[in-house]
Amino acid sequence: MVGKHWHIRCFCAVGVIVVFAVQAVAKAGNVADGDGRKLYSSAHKRQTPYDILRKTRRRPRTGAIQDAAEAGPVAARARLKYVRSAESSLITHLAMQQQKTTVVRPPELREAPADAPAEPVYFVLEAGDRDVHGITYRSTDRTKKVKLYLDTNGDGLFSDEREYVGTRLSQLQTTMTYEFGPVLTRHGESAPREGAIRAQCTNGQWLMFHPAFYREGRVVLNGRPHRIAVVDGDLDGKYNQVFVPPAKGVREPGCDAFAIDLDGDSKFHAGHPGGSEIMPFSRMVKVNEDYYSIHVTDDGGIIEFRQAKPSFGELDVGGREVDLRLWSDAAHQRLRGSGSKWRVPAGKYGVVSLELTEKDSAGNLWAFKIDKAGQGELGDFEVRPDEATSLRIGPPFRVKTSMDRSGPNVLIGFDLEGQAGELYAPGAKVNGKTVREPEFKIIDGSGRTVGSGRFKYG
């Protein structure tokens, strides 16, 4: 069916029949697993997400300028020490960066190492506003080691760069994951501290990066001790980049990260009932009902808290019943309730998670969730001092479909789009129970049904 037009008729979970058309590029089915027996991908030499990223100039991510009137007397100051990050550490979960590979050598690179195979894989690491190109491959010499290089000085050569040999992590036959590091991201460094990362490559198809170190210490605020930490989340070797909406995703704020133990158990919780204790770095932090401005040196060695009296505005979601988590350059917020208008510090905001509850005419309670940050009008909006900001969210919904290709297979999915362009994940609940998955049909240009099935919730 390659090259033919298919029409998919979707029987949506909310009882609405939606008809839409897509251009088929391959047979529908599940996404195929990678070939675990090869280090590099056998993908065709075509434009990839890597190529699109390389050709797109990212705008500089600069935080909002803090009003000097917000910051008051110094409340606490501390020196932060280096801590090596563990593979499973929650503290770096907002600093993860995933990149796909390509077998096409980018024009910025002028060579490949002498022991590289005919088709090594290339990738790009985003280090702040800088793109660092890299290569990884299984050596063709007798040692057969898996190697990784970064072009840290941007001269297009690997012969003047450090070589990193990978250690295999996964023992599964279908998956091969190698870890490298600490890998230095700046040329000529000797101490693996700022700018040091750990890299993992799986099946030669994608890489995952996260900081090899973070900074940690303790402060006393309003008579209570708090464990704190800062993380180089954007991998640029600095620790004070403020969040600027929209976020790339729920785990990719695109800035540095800050953690504070709010409940006194000396741990950092990512899913704390009152709001996460690990958050994107912002100008202020809310501790109980008090606000403190945060100041961190570039190298993360010194942190200072000052008493803050921010300007406030009003946020109105139209009386909807919500559980709303917001990332902000000012101070992150967790808002819950219905019919409320919340008073929040003036600043730029993005919704990172939203649970919406609606009641239908029969009295049934429908629950919907957003699982993608940075979508629609909710991804980037501003609350101004002494002004009201209104967000119109939720129904009436539209069904928004998507297709992802992987080799000969296509994964077909859908989301429910709200009034503000926000996308709710399939799998709404009615009175606490997940509704049945909707059905679909694939119809060719002549009206003949060539496939049918039922969606599966991920």
DRENTIVEX-344424 format. One record per residue (C-alpha): residue number from 1; residue in three letters; x, z, y. Coordinates in steps of 0.1 Angstrom, whole numbers, padded with zeros to 4 digits. Layout:
! DRENTIVEX-344424
   pos   code       u       w       v
   NUM    ALA       X       Z       Y
...
! end
This chain:
! DRENTIVEX-344424
   pos   code       u       w       v
     1    MET    0000    0000    0000
     2    VAL    0030   -0002    0023
     3    GLY    0021   -0019    0056
     4    LYS   -0017   -0016    0052
     5    HIS   -0041    0002    0075
     6    TRP   -0057    0032    0059
     7    HIS   -0087    0052    0072
     8    ILE   -0090    0088    0062
     9    ARG   -0123    0105    0063
    10    CYS   -0119    0143    0066
    11    PHE   -0147    0168    0058
    12    CYS   -0136    0196    0081
    13    ALA   -0138    0233    0072
    14    VAL   -0161    0239    0102
    15    GLY   -0187    0215    0089
    16    VAL   -0180    0185    0111
    17    ILE   -0172    0151    0096
    18    VAL   -0143    0135    0115
    19    VAL   -0132    0099    0110
    20    PHE   -0097    0088    0122
    21    ALA   -0073    0060    0115
    22    VAL   -0036    0060    0107
    23    GLN   -0010    0034    0100
    24    ALA    0002    0039    0065
    25    VAL    0039    0036    0058
    26    ALA    0040    0047    0022
    27    LYS    0020    0061   -0006
    28    ALA    0003    0094    0001
    29    GLY    0015    0125   -0018
    30    ASN    0036    0156   -0016
    31    VAL    0070    0157    0002
    32    ALA    0097    0150   -0023
    33    ASP    0125    0176   -0030
    34    GLY    0161    0167   -0020
    35    ASP    0186    0155   -0045
    36    GLY    0206    0186   -0054
    37    ARG    0233    0166   -0071
    38    LYS    0247    0151   -0039
    39    LEU    0262    0167   -0009
    40    TYR    0250    0139    0014
    41    SER    0216    0123    0020
    42    SER    0209    0088    0008
    43    ALA    0185    0082    0037
    44    HIS    0184    0047    0051
    45    LYS    0204    0040    0082
    46    ARG    0176    0042    0107
    47    GLN    0168    0062    0138
    48    THR    0165    0099    0129
    49    PRO    0155    0131    0148
    50    TYR    0193    0135    0152
    51    ASP    0195    0102    0170
    52    ILE    0165    0110    0192
    53    LEU    0180    0144    0201
    54    ARG    0214    0129    0209
    55    LYS    0200    0103    0233
    56    THR    0177    0127    0251
    57    ARG    0192    0147    0280
    58    ARG    0179    0182    0278
    59    ARG    0171    0199    0311
    60    PRO    0192    0229    0319
    61    ARG    0175    0261    0308
    62    THR    0178    0284    0338
    63    GLY    0158    0316    0342
    64    ALA    0137    0326    0372
    65    ILE    0154    0342    0401
    66    GLN    0147    0379    0401
    67    ASP    0131    0394    0433
    68    ALA    0155    0420    0445
    69    ALA    0125    0443    0454
    70    GLU    0118    0446    0417
    71    ALA    0150    0464    0408
    72    GLY    0154    0501    0417
    73    PRO    0179    0528    0409
    74    VAL    0201    0526    0377
    75    ALA    0183    0543    0348
    76    ALA    0209    0538    0321
    77    ARG    0242    0519    0314
    78    ALA    0260    0514    0281
    79    ARG    0289    0496    0265
    80    LEU    0280    0474    0236
    81    LYS    0302    0469    0205
    82    TYR    0305    0439    0183
    83    VAL    0286    0439    0150
    84    ARG    0289    0413    0123
    85    SER    0255    0398    0115
    86    ALA    0243    0399    0079
    87    GLU    0227    0368    0062
    88    SER    0193    0385    0060
    89    SER    0195    0404    0093
    90    LEU    0163    0404    0114
    91    ILE    0183    0409    0146
    92    THR    0193    0372    0146
    93    HIS    0160    0357    0135
    94    LEU    0153    0344    0170
    95    ALA    0188    0328    0171
    96    MET    0184    0304    0141
    97    GLN    0189    0267    0148
    98    GLN    0181    0240    0123
    99    GLN    0194    0205    0125
   100    LYS    0190    0174    0103
   101    THR    0219    0152    0094
   102    THR    0225    0115    0095
   103    VAL    0248    0092    0076
   104    VAL    0253    0071    0108
   105    ARG    0284    0081    0127
   106    PRO    0275    0087    0164
   107    PRO    0294    0067    0190
   108    GLU    0309    0100    0204
   109    LEU    0330    0104    0173
   110    ARG    0360    0082    0168
   111    GLU    0371    0092    0133
   112    ALA    0363    0109    0101
   113    PRO    0388    0131    0082
   114    ALA    0411    0113    0057
   115    ASP    0395    0129    0026
   116    ALA    0359    0122    0036
   117    PRO    0337    0100    0013
   118    ALA    0323    0066    0024
   119    GLU    0291    0083    0037
   120    PRO    0297    0118    0051
   121    VAL    0269    0134    0070
   122    TYR    0270    0140    0108
   123    PHE    0250    0166    0128
   124    VAL    0248    0181    0163
   125    LEU    0249    0217    0172
   126    GLU    0232    0228    0204
   127    ALA    0254    0253    0222
   128    GLY    0235    0261    0254
   129    ASP    0234    0228    0274
   130    ARG    0263    0213    0254
   131    ASP    0260    0191    0223
   132    VAL    0288    0198    0198
   133    HIS    0291    0170    0171
   134    GLY    0301    0179    0136
   135    ILE    0307    0165    0101
   136    THR    0304    0179    0066
   137    TYR    0311    0163    0032
   138    ARG    0325    0169   -0003
   139    SER    0362    0160   -0002
   140    THR    0374    0130   -0023
   141    ASP    0407    0147   -0031
   142    ARG    0414    0165   -0063
   143    THR    0402    0199   -0050
   144    LYS    0366    0186   -0044
   145    LYS    0360    0212   -0017
   146    VAL    0330    0210    0006
   147    LYS    0342    0209    0042
   148    LEU    0329    0212    0077
   149    TYR    0344    0203    0111
   150    LEU    0332    0207    0147
   151    ASP    0345    0185    0176
   152    THR    0347    0216    0198
   153    ASN    0367    0199    0226
   154    GLY    0345    0168    0227
   155    ASP    0374    0143    0223
   156    GLY    0358    0125    0193
   157    LEU    0385    0136    0169
   158    PHE    0386    0160    0140
   159    SER    0423    0158    0134
   160    ASP    0429    0185    0161
   161    GLU    0401    0207    0149
   162    ARG    0399    0236    0124
   163    GLU    0388    0229    0089
   164    TYR    0362    0252    0073
   165    VAL    0357    0252    0035
   166    GLY    0322    0261    0022
   167    THR    0312    0288   -0002
   168    ARG    0283    0279   -0025
   169    LEU    0253    0303   -0022
   170    SER    0225    0288   -0042
   171    GLN    0228    0285   -0080
   172    LEU    0196    0265   -0085
   173    GLN    0201    0230   -0100
   174    THR    0178    0213   -0075
   175    THR    0193    0229   -0044
   176    MET    0229    0232   -0032
   177    THR    0236    0254   -0002
   178    TYR    0270    0261    0012
   179    GLU    0280    0286    0039
   180    PHE    0308    0282    0064
   181    GLY    0322    0306    0088
   182    PRO    0327    0323    0111
   183    VAL    0330    0289    0127
   184    LEU    0344    0288    0163
   185    THR    0324    0266    0187
   186    ARG    0350    0265    0215
   187    HIS    0384    0248    0213
   188    GLY    0415    0269    0211
   189    GLU    0398    0302    0204
   190    SER    0416    0327    0181
   191    ALA    0392    0357    0179
   192    PRO    0358    0349    0162
   193    ARG    0336    0368    0186
   194    GLU    0317    0350    0214
   195    GLY    0309    0315    0204
   196    ALA    0314    0322    0166
   197    ILE    0286    0311    0143
   198    ARG    0278    0309    0106
   199    ALA    0266    0276    0093
   200    GLN    0247    0268    0061
   201    CYS    0243    0232    0047
   202    THR    0216    0225    0021
   203    ASN    0217    0193    0000
   204    GLY    0236    0177    0029
   205    GLN    0202    0170    0045
   206    TRP    0200    0198    0070
   207    LEU    0220    0227    0085
   208    MET    0211    0261    0097
   209    PHE    0232    0279    0123
   210    HIS    0231    0315    0136
   211    PRO    0255    0338    0155
   212    ALA    0282    0355    0134
   213    PHE    0282    0385    0157
   214    TYR    0260    0404    0181
   215    ARG    0264    0433    0205
   216    GLU    0249    0468    0199
   217    GLY    0247    0502    0215
   218    ARG    0224    0531    0226
   219    VAL    0208    0542    0259
   220    VAL    0186    0570    0271
   221    LEU    0155    0559    0290
   222    ASN    0131    0585    0305
   223    GLY    0147    0612    0283
   224    ARG    0144    0593    0250
   225    PRO    0173    0576    0231
   226    HIS    0169    0540    0221
   227    ARG    0191    0517    0199
   228    ILE    0196    0484    0217
   229    ALA    0212    0450    0209
   230    VAL    0218    0416    0225
   231    VAL    0222    0383    0207
   232    ASP    0237    0350    0218
   233    GLY    0206    0331    0208
   234    ASP    0214    0298    0223
   235    LEU    0249    0298    0209
   236    ASP    0267    0292    0242
   237    GLY    0290    0322    0239
   238    LYS    0271    0342    0265
   239    TYR    0245    0370    0262
   240    ASN    0222    0368    0293
   241    GLN    0203    0336    0292
   242    VAL    0167    0343    0302
   243    PHE    0137    0328    0284
   244    VAL    0122    0297    0300
   245    PRO    0089    0284    0286
   246    PRO    0079    0265    0267
   247    ALA    0094    0277    0235
   248    LYS    0106    0253    0209
   249    GLY    0088    0273    0182
   250    VAL    0079    0308    0171
   251    ARG    0115    0314    0160
   252    GLU    0132    0292    0186
   253    PRO    0128    0305    0221
   254    GLY    0159    0286    0232
   255    CYS    0176    0315    0250
   256    ASP    0194    0347    0241
   257    ALA    0177    0377    0224
   258    PHE    0172    0414    0231
   259    ALA    0162    0442    0208
   260    ILE    0152    0478    0215
   261    ASP    0141    0505    0191
   262    LEU    0108    0516    0207
   263    ASP    0095    0539    0181
   264    GLY    0126    0560    0176
   265    ASP    0134    0552    0140
   266    SER    0167    0535    0149
   267    LYS    0156    0502    0133
   268    PHE    0145    0469    0148
   269    HIS    0111    0456    0137
   270    ALA    0101    0420    0141
   271    GLY    0064    0425    0134
   272    HIS    0058    0459    0151
   273    PRO    0021    0468    0156
   274    GLY    0025    0473    0193
   275    GLY    0047    0442    0197
   276    SER    0080    0431    0182
   277    GLU    0111    0451    0190
   278    ILE    0131    0419    0188
   279    MET    0123    0395    0217
   280    PRO    0137    0367    0238
   281    PHE    0159    0379    0266
   282    SER    0138    0385    0298
   283    ARG    0143    0399    0333
   284    MET    0125    0431    0324
   285    VAL    0114    0451    0294
   286    LYS    0083    0474    0290
   287    VAL    0090    0508    0275
   288    ASN    0058    0527    0270
   289    GLU    0042    0521    0304
   290    ASP    0074    0518    0324
   291    TYR    0093    0486    0333
   292    TYR    0130    0483    0335
   293    SER    0151    0454    0347
   294    ILE    0179    0443    0324
   295    HIS    0213    0432    0334
   296    VAL    0240    0421    0309
   297    THR    0275    0408    0315
   298    ASP    0283    0373    0302
   299    ASP    0303    0386    0272
   300    GLY    0276    0411    0263
   301    GLY    0300    0441    0267
   302    ILE    0280    0460    0294
   303    ILE    0242    0464    0298
   304    GLU    0224    0481    0327
   305    PHE    0188    0492    0331
   306    ARG    0172    0497    0364
   307    GLN    0138    0512    0372
   308    ALA    0115    0483    0382
   309    LYS    0083    0479    0401
   310    PRO    0072    0443    0395
   311    SER    0046    0423    0413
   312    PHE    0014    0419    0392
   313    GLY   -0011    0391    0387
   314    GLU   -0042    0388    0365
   315    LEU   -0047    0369    0333
   316    ASP   -0082    0358    0322
   317    VAL   -0090    0342    0288
   318    GLY   -0127    0337    0295
   319    GLY   -0140    0367    0277
   320    ARG   -0127    0356    0243
   321    GLU   -0118    0382    0217
   322    VAL   -0081    0377    0211
   323    ASP   -0049    0393    0198
   324    LEU   -0023    0376    0221
   325    ARG    0015    0377    0221
   326    LEU    0032    0363    0251
   327    TRP    0069    0355    0258
   328    SER    0079    0355    0294
   329    ASP    0108    0353    0318
   330    ALA    0094    0385    0334
   331    ALA    0085    0408    0305
   332    HIS    0069    0400    0271
   333    GLN    0033    0412    0265
   334    ARG    0009    0420    0236
   335    LEU   -0027    0418    0247
   336    ARG   -0057    0426    0226
   337    GLY   -0095    0429    0232
   338    SER   -0125    0409    0244
   339    GLY   -0140    0403    0278
   340    SER   -0109    0417    0295
   341    LYS   -0088    0405    0324
   342    TRP   -0053    0418    0320
   343    ARG   -0029    0429    0347
   344    VAL    0006    0415    0338
   345    PRO    0039    0411    0358
   346    ALA    0041    0379    0378
   347    GLY    0062    0353    0360
   348    LYS    0063    0323    0337
   349    TYR    0046    0327    0303
   350    GLY    0041    0310    0270
   351    VAL    0018    0320    0241
   352    VAL    0038    0325    0209
   353    SER    0009    0338    0187
   354    LEU   -0028    0340    0191
   355    GLU   -0056    0353    0169
   356    LEU   -0090    0342    0181
   357    THR   -0123    0357    0168
   358    GLU   -0156    0339    0174
   359    LYS   -0192    0347    0163
   360    ASP   -0216    0318    0153
   361    SER   -0254    0317    0158
   362    ALA   -0259    0333    0124
   363    GLY   -0237    0363    0133
   364    ASN   -0207    0353    0111
   365    LEU   -0172    0361    0124
   366    TRP   -0148    0333    0124
   367    ALA   -0110    0340    0128
   368    PHE   -0085    0314    0139
   369    LYS   -0047    0316    0143
   370    ILE   -0021    0297    0162
   371    ASP    0011    0293    0142
   372    LYS    0030    0269    0166
   373    ALA    0044    0281    0199
   374    GLY    0047    0259    0230
   375    GLN    0015    0239    0224
   376    GLY   -0008    0226    0251
   377    GLU   -0015    0245    0284
   378    LEU   -0007    0278    0266
   379    GLY    0029    0269    0261
   380    ASP    0039    0270    0298
   381    PHE    0019    0286    0326
   382    GLU    0025    0309    0355
   383    VAL    0010    0342    0367
   384    ARG    0015    0346    0404
   385    PRO    0015    0379    0424
   386    ASP   -0020    0391    0433
   387    GLU   -0036    0359    0419
   388    ALA   -0058    0353    0388
   389    THR   -0047    0328    0361
   390    SER   -0075    0315    0339
   391    LEU   -0070    0301    0304
   392    ARG   -0099    0283    0287
   393    ILE   -0092    0284    0250
   394    GLY   -0110    0280    0216
   395    PRO   -0141    0259    0208
   396    PRO   -0153    0233    0209
   397    PHE   -0126    0222    0186
   398    ARG   -0112    0187    0178
   399    VAL   -0094    0178    0146
   400    LYS   -0058    0167    0152
   401    THR   -0041    0150    0123
   402    SER   -0004    0145    0115
   403    MET    0017    0126    0090
   404    ASP    0052    0133    0079
   405    ARG    0072    0108    0058
   406    SER    0098    0118    0032
   407    GLY    0111    0088    0013
   408    PRO    0082    0070   -0005
   409    ASN    0058    0099    0001
   410    VAL    0037    0110    0031
   411    LEU    0024    0145    0038
   412    ILE   -0009    0144    0056
   413    GLY   -0021    0175    0075
   414    PHE   -0044    0186    0103
   415    ASP   -0049    0212    0130
   416    LEU   -0078    0224    0150
   417    GLU   -0072    0217    0187
   418    GLY   -0088    0241    0213
   419    GLN   -0098    0235    0249
   420    ALA   -0063    0241    0263
   421    GLY   -0046    0219    0237
   422    GLU   -0036    0248    0215
   423    LEU   -0034    0241    0178
   424    TYR   -0050    0264    0153
   425    ALA   -0037    0263    0117
   426    PRO   -0060    0252    0089
   427    GLY   -0074    0280    0069
   428    ALA   -0099    0297    0092
   429    LYS   -0116    0329    0078
   430    VAL   -0153    0337    0079
   431    ASN   -0161    0374    0076
   432    GLY   -0126    0380    0062
   433    LYS   -0126    0352    0036
   434    THR   -0107    0319    0039
   435    VAL   -0130    0289    0040
   436    ARG   -0127    0263    0013
   437    GLU   -0101    0235    0019
   438    PRO   -0117    0203    0034
   439    GLU   -0118    0170    0014
   440    PHE   -0104    0137    0025
   441    LYS   -0106    0100    0015
   442    ILE   -0082    0072    0021
   443    ILE   -0099    0039    0028
   444    ASP   -0081    0005    0032
   445    GLY   -0090   -0022    0057
   446    SER   -0117   -0037    0034
   447    GLY   -0135   -0004    0031
   448    ARG   -0123    0003   -0004
   449    THR   -0114    0039   -0013
   450    VAL   -0078    0040   -0025
   451    GLY   -0074    0077   -0027
   452    SER   -0091    0110   -0023
   453    GLY   -0084    0147   -0026
   454    ARG   -0086    0181   -0010
   455    PHE   -0062    0196    0014
   456    LYS   -0041    0226    0003
   457    TYR   -0034    0254    0027
   458    GLY    0004    0261    0030
! end
